[in-house]
Every structure is written in structure tokens, then in C-alpha cells.
Amino acid sequence: MKHQLTKLEKFLTADYDAQFALLADPETKSEVQAWMGPDAFQQFLSFAPSPASHLGVGPKNILFAPGVMGCTLESKGLGGVWWLDVVRARDKLNELRLTDDGAREIDEDADVKPGTVDQAYIPFRKAVATSGTFGGSIEFPYDWRKSFRSSVDLLRDEINQVFDDYQKPVHLVGHSMGGLMIRAALMVHGKDLWKKVGRIVFIGTPHYGSTSIAGYLKNHLWGWEEVAVLAMFLSRETFRSLRGVLSLLPAPKGIYPGTRHGEDHPCANFDMYDAQAWKLGLNVSETLKLQNILDEVKQFYTDLYNWHTSLLQEYKDRMLMIAGVGQETLFRLEFDAAFWGLWEKTKKITHVTQCDVNRDGDGRVPLASAELEDVTIRYVIGQHGGLHNIPAVARDTITWISGGSIGDLKLSKTCAGAQKSHLSAEDQVSSAPLLEGSTTESKFRDLPDYENPTPQFRAKIESDLDAGRIPQVNLVKIL
């Protein structure tokens, strides 16, 4: 029997302008407001298309790839919009677990597919649609649970379709993991795609991974309260099956910047590509499964680095990287030797040293990982999840993909320059901090209550979720 979408699910699976049309129904409006929370909902309404905006006028030859958790995951078999509706679907989250090869769900009937890009990207999408140059953008939702290679054919097909539709070069914009997805597709299919691709912008992309993912693997999604709530319902076993997410671990020694001549890895004092070194208390079978994933991730980074090194400079000249700085970030994990030589305690290095590539970042991505060799880069003070919604970032992105020169870009050429930016507060602050969650990000810290919840604490969290007291969990992003 086919699942009948609820009004909220219809809203979550609709495109930008269609979502606002659905809000004309009072019941839908009420459900969406409860799901988002009243403050985030009001912020969402402020981005409604107006008659004067002329949405849809002009070509849409921009393809946008979101970051981790930046699109819905919908179950065709079991029904429902699972990912974004954490409050109502929390009992189903572990059915997102993948098989050992990472190709499909453990439950063969689940048939989970990517749906649509979420509300966190609406301000950026509206900026493109009202730019006067483009009529909007085409979004590329993908299954971020799976390896990059599982989606590159789909991205190739989407690029080909957009090119055929508009007979113009297709410009690519990727936020966070979306930028790596773009690079992976060009690595695999570049021979056919470069003649159809125009310019490329990476926004907050962890080209060499994120220590936050290492922290999540070691201590299971701790560090931020909204993420820790998610961890209460998503098991460690499920998380370890998500190859796409684990593909964002810091790149291995020899690939990660600053380690290519034998230097120690700045992100950890243990080998992150040795499953046993994590000391996760896994049995032999679980250790082998994790090792297989780590080997795959290591090979991916090696292939991507070798590809980029050999890439013609004329292709790199089409790229623009925008990196966020000035934010407390998990920069390094250190295990302390405990009695009998066991590694039981984890020290987290989060203190910012201004413009030190290994001690400055955007809250999720260290600066060393955000920089890409031989590619133009610009810097901005901002949180990872909201970089694309900073007006100055959106403007430079549009300037670049519209054919502007490097000299036309307004963001700072240096990290130090970003710290004393000439931009106004209006230009360099996210226009939608509630929608993308950047305003609710607390300082990175240990959260013992969430890591080992008592029955009473868990019951309180469940009660708060059901009563709509913590709707921000529905908007949470792990990267």
C-alpha cells in the first residue's frame, strides 16, 4: 500500500516556491510552524518569493550540491520523510543503517531515496533567483549516507541534463560535503564533463576532511547539544555504517596538508585509518567492517589528491574556494595513555589561534582542510552551517559564476583580512541563522548526560521533543 504523505511531508518534499504556496492551507502552516519552531518559521517566511522577484526568469544553469544532512531522505517502502523530521521519525532512524558494502539499507523494503534540498539553503537560492543573471538554481539532493562514488554517475547525469536544457555551461556550487561530491564527479567523469562545466564554487568544503567526524566516531555525536539529542536515537552501529559521513574523516597522513613529508598529523595523535587504534570496544567482525570503510576512505583521498595534483591549471582557474574562520572548532583529538597502556580518555583541542591553519576554522572545518592547492580562495568570519547564507558570500559566488574576475570579488584575500573585515555587519552575518542552526550552536563541550542518559533524562528529552520544546533538533546538521 502506497504511503500517503502528510501535509508536513508534502511541505518537506516540495520545492522552494511550492512550499510557500502550501502554507496557504492553515493546517499545513500550523504543522510546519510546530516543526520549525515559531522563531525559525518567521525567518523562513521572510524569504517568501514576491511578485517583484521574478523567480524563474533567466536560465537555471547553476547546479547546487548541499552538505551532509542537507536534503531529505524518504522511504519509498516504509513511508515517510525520515531524516528531517527527527521528532516524529526518531524510532525509524536506525533503519537508515546500510549493509556492510554500503550499497543499500539493512531492511530491503525501506528503499530510502534522497528527496529535496532543505530549508537551510533557501536564502542562498533566493539570492541566485533574484540576481538578475540567473532565474534560479537546480538542486542536487543525494544520499549523503553512501560513498561519493555511489552518486557521481547521478551528478554527471544531472549536469548533462542541465546543459541540454539551457545549452550553456553548467556552473557548480557545493556547500560542505557537496563540494567534495562535485570534485569526485569531475575526477571520475571529467573527460566528458569539463566541456560542459563552467565555473565552480566551494563553500566551506572540507577538502581534506573534518576532525568533527573523528569526534563523532570516537564519542558518538557528542560536542553539541542538538547533535547529542540525535545520538540518543541513532545508534553507534548505524553511524559506523554511513560511509559517506565517514568519508569526511581527516585525510590520512601523507595526504592531509602539513603531513606530506613525514610530519605528525595535526588532527590526532593516533592512526585514524587503523580501526583498532580507535579503541571503540568492537568485536572482530565490527572491527573488520570499520577497517574496510577506513581503507575505502583512505583510497578515496589518495585518488582525489593525485587527481587534483595532475589537473590542468586551466581547470583549477575556474574554481573558487570560500573558507570560514574565527570559530571554535574541534581541531585535534588526543588519547591519553591510561593504566595498562589502554587509551581511555580523549582530549579535545578547540582553542582558536588566529589564522593558524591547524587552529582556525569555521566551527566544523579546520582552515588547513578548507584550502585547496592552486585554487583562488577568499575568507570570511562565519559558522560552517551558515556560510552560504552570508550575503557577501552569496554575492561573491554569483559574481564568480557570472564570469567576474578575481579582482571583482569582495571577500578578503587573507585570513587576517577577514578578521578585520571592511564588510558591514549586515554583509558578513548569516541572513538565516535559525534556519541553518548556526545561531544555536553552543561551544563544543562534553555532554555526559547525553552520552550516558539515565531513564529519567531520556524520558525528559522525549517529552520535550513531543511537546515541541526543542524544534531546533529538526534543523540540526552534523557537518
N, C-alpha and C positions, 0 to 999 in steps of 0.2 A: 504494500500500500504506500503510495507516494506521500511523503511528509508535506503537510500544509503549512506554509510559512506563517508565523505570527506577524502582527503588524510591526513589531520591533525588528524581527528578522528581515522583513521586506525593506525596512529602512536601512538596516546594516548592509544589505546586499545591493542597494541601489547606487547609482552614480550621483555625482555632485549635485547637479541641478534637480535631478529627480527626487533626491532626499528632501529638499525644501518643499517640493510640491506635495510630498506625502504628509508633511506637517500640517497641511490644511485640515486634515482629519484630527479632531480633538483627542480621540483615544490614542492615536499614534503619537501625537505631540506629548501627551501625558506620559506614555511609556518611555519615550526617548529621553524626556527630561529626568525621569527617575533613574534611567540607566546611566546617563552622563553626570547627573547631579545638577542642581539649578544654576550654579555659577558657570560651569563649563558649557551648559546648554545656552546660556545667554551669550557667551563668547562665540559659540557656534552660529547663532542667529545673526551675529554681526557680519558674517561673511556670506550672507544670502546674496545671490545674484540679483542685480537690479536691472530694470529695462535699459538704463543708460550704459550698462556694462557691455552690451552686445556680445554676450558669450556665444561662442560658436562661429563668429565671423573671422575669416582668415584660416590659413592652414593649421592643422594639428600635427605637424611633423616633428613633435617632441615626444620621446618615449621616456617615461619616468619609472624608475625601479625603487621601491621603498626599502626600508631596513627590516631587521628581524621583527616579527610580530606586527609589521606594517600593513598587513592585509588579513582579511578574514580567512578562516579555514572552515569549509562547510562539508558536512557529511551527507552524501547523496543516499547512503544506505540506511543510516540510523536516524537521520533527520536533524535539522537544527544548525544554527550558526554557533560553532563551538568556541572558537578562540576568543572573539571579542567579548562575548557575554560570560565572563568568568563567574559572575554572581549566580547565574541560573544554570550554567553548564559545568560547574566545578566537579560534579560527580562523574563527568564524562572525560575529563582532561587526560586521564591515563589511557584512554582508548586512542589517543594520538601517538602512542608508542609505536615505533617502527620495528619491523623484522630485523634479524641480525645483519642482513645485507643492505638495510636502509631503503629498500625499494617500495615497501607498502606497509599498511597497518597490520598489527598482530591479528586484529579482527578483520577478516577478509570482507565482511559485509559493510564495514564502515565507509570505504570508498571516499576518503577525505580529499577534497579539492580546494585549491585557492579560489577565493571569491572576488573581492574588490578591495581596493586600497582604502585605508581607514581615514577617519576624520582629522587625524593629526596633520594631514598634508593639504587640507582644504585651503588654508591661506596662501600657500605656495601655488597651488593650482589656479586659484583666482588671480594671483599676480600675473601668471602666464596668460590667462584668458583675457585679461584686461590690459595687456601690454601694448596693444596697438599693432603688434607684429604677428602674433600668433592667436589663433582662435581658441586655444586651449592645448591640453596635452593628452596623450594616450598613456594610460597607466598599465604597468605590467605586474599584476599580482602573481606571486609564485609561492611554491611550497617551501618556506624557509626551514622546515624541519629536515629537508633532504639535502644531499650534497649538491654543490654547484653544477656538477656535470649532469645531474638529472634534469636541469632546467635550461641548459644552454641551447638545446635544439628549439625549445619553445620560444626563447628570446630571439633566436635567429629568425624563426618564422614570423614573429611579430614585427621585427624590423623590416623584413621583406614585404609584409602586408602594408605597413605604413608608407614605405617607399612607393609601392604600386598605387596606393590610394592618392598620393599627393604629387608623385613624380618630382620630389625634392629630396635632398639629403636629409637623413633622419638624425636629429640631434638627440643625444643620450644624456640623461641626468640621473644620477644614483645617489641616494642618501644611505649612509652607513653600509650595511651588507649589500644593498642594491648596487653600489659602485663596484664591489668585487664580482657581483653577478655579471655586470657589463664587461669587466675585464676578462672574466672566464669565457664568455661567449665570443669575444674578439680573439682570444687565444685559440679557441677550438675552430671557429668559423671565419676568422679574419680574412682569409683568402677570398671568400665570397662577399664579405660584409663591408670591407673598407671602402669599396667603390660606392656604397650606398649610405655610409655613415658620414655625418657632418662633424660637428663639434661635440665634445664630451665634458661634463662637469661632474666631479666627485665632491660630495658634501659630507664631511665627517666620516669618510670611508676609512675603516681600519685595514689599510693595505697589508699590514703585517700583523694583524690580529689585535686582540684586546685582553689585557690582564683581567678584566672583569669576568670574562668567560672562565678563566682559570679559577677565579674565586668561586664562581658558581659551581664548578665541578668539584672543587675541594670541599666546600662547606654548604653546598646546595642552596643556591639562590639567596644567600644572605647578603647583607650590606645596606639594603634599602627596604623600608617597611612594606611598601606596596608589593615589591617583588617577593619579600618574605611571606606575605599572605598567600601569594600564588604557590609558593613552595609547600605550603601546608596541604595542598590538594594535588600537586603534580609530583609524582614520586621520583626518587633519585634514579631508579631504573629507567623510567620513561625519559628523563632528561638525558641520560647517557646514551639513549638510542637516537637522539636527534643529531644526525651527522652534520646537518647544515649549521646548527648552532655551534657545535664543537669545532667546525671548520674555522671559527673565529678565535680559536686559541692563539696566543702569540706564536708567530712563526718560529721554527726551530733555530737553534744555534747554527751559524753559518749562513743563514738567510736573513734573520732579523737584523736591522741596521745596528752597527756597532759591534757585531759578533763575527764578522766575516774574516777576521784574522786571528781567531782563537780567543777573543775576549770573552769574559763571563757574560751570561745572559742577564740583561738588566731587569727582566720581569720575574725571575725566580732563581732560587739557589738549588734547584734540583732539575733533573731532566724531565721536562714536561711531555716528552714523547716516549717515555718508559712508563707503561701502565702501573707497574709495581711501585715506582717511585712516588706515586700519588698517595700511597698508604690509605686506601679507601676501605680496607677490610673486605675486599671482594674475594669470592672463591675462584678456583682455577678457571671455570667456564666464563665467569663475568670478567675476569682479568683478560682473558684471550679476546673476548668481544671488544673490550675497550682498546686493547692493543691494535686490533685490526683497524679500528676507526682512526687511532692516532697515526698509524702507518699511512693511511689514505690521506689524512690531512697534511702530513709531512710531505708526501709526494706532490700534493696539490700546490703547496707553497713553493716547492722546488721547481716545478714546471712553470708556475706563474712568474717566478723571479727570472728564470732562464729566458722565458718568452719576452719579458719586458726588457731585459738586457740586450736582446738581439733585435728588438723592434726598431724600425727606422725612425730617425728623429722627426721626420715629417709627420708621422702619426702621433708621436708624443706632443708635437707642437699644437695639435688640435685639442689637447686636454687641459683642463683647469682643475686644480685641487683647492678646496676651501676647508681650512682647518680651524677648529675651535681651540681656544687656550684660556688660561686663567681659572680653571675649575679644579677643585679637589677630585682626584682620580685615583683608582687603585692602580698604582704603578708597579708594585712588586709584592710577591709572596715569598716569605722566608720561613722554612721549617726550623724549629729549634730542636736540637738533639735532647731527647728525654732519657730517662733511666733505661738501661739495657739497650741503648742505641736506637730506640724507636723514635719516629718523628710524629709527635702528637700535637704540638702547638704550632699555630700558624701566625706569623707576624705579618701585618698588613702595612705597607708603606704607601701613605696617601698624601703626605705633605708636599705642597707645590713649591718648587724652586723656579722662579720666573724664567721662562724661555730655555730652561734645560730640557732637551728633547726627551729625556727619560723621566723628568719630574714635572712636566707641564702637560696639560691636556684639556679635553672638553668635558670631563666627568665620566667618560667611558673609554675614550681612546687616547693613549699617550701620544704626544706630538711625534715621536720617532716613527710611530706606525702610520700616522696620517700623511707624512711627507713621502713623496714618490719621486725617485730619481729622474732628473731631466724633464720634469713637468712643472709648468708655472704653478705657483702656489700663492694664495692670499690667506691672511689670518684675521680672525675676529674673536672677541671675547664672547663666549656663549656656551650653553649647555648642549650636549650632544643631540638630545632628542628634539631640540627646537632650532637647530642651526638653519634649517631650510626656511623657517618662518621669520627669521630676522630680515627686515625689509632690505637692508644693504646687501645681504647675501642673495636674496631673490633678484635684486636689480643687477648685480654683477653677473649672476647666472644668465639672466635674459640678455644682458649686453654681450656676453661671450657667444651665446648660441645664435645671436642675431648677426654675428660677423664682426663685432667690435674688436679693436686691437687691445693688446696688453695695456697700453697706455690709457685706454678708456676705463679701466677697472678702478673702482674707488676704494676697495678694501685695502688694508695695509699690506705692503710688500714684506714686512718683517713681523716677527712675533712681538718684539719690543715696541714697534709702532702701534700694534693693536692694543697694547696695554695703556697707551696714552692717546687713544684714537681721537681724531678730529671729528668723528661722526657724532651726530646728536644722539641723545638717549633714545629718541623715537626710532632712529635708524638702526641702532645696534641691539635692541631688545626684542625678543620674540613677540610677535603680534598675537600669539595664541598659547601662552604658557599653560593654561588649564587644559586645553585640548590635547596637547602633546605630552603633558605631565611634567614639564621641566620646572614648573613653579612649586611642585610638591616634593621634589627630590630633596630628601634630607641629607645630612652629612653621612658619608659612608661609615658604618659602625657595626659592631657585633650586636646581634639581636637574640640573646639566649632564650627569651620567652617563645619566639617563633621557631627556633631551631629544635627545641625540645618542649613542645607545648603540653601543659597539663590538660586533662579533660575539661576543666573549668575554663581555661584560657581559650581552648579550641572552640568550646561552645559559645563563648562570648564573641569570637571572631565570626562564627557562622551566624549568630544572631544579628550582629552589626551588618553583615553582608545582606541578609534577608530584609533588614529594615531600611536598607539604602543609606546607611550612615557612612559607608566608605566607598562611594561610587567610583572614586579615582582608581580603584583596582581594575575596573573595566578598561581603563585607558593606559594601563601600565605597559612599559616596554623594557625588556631586559637588556637591549642594546639599541 
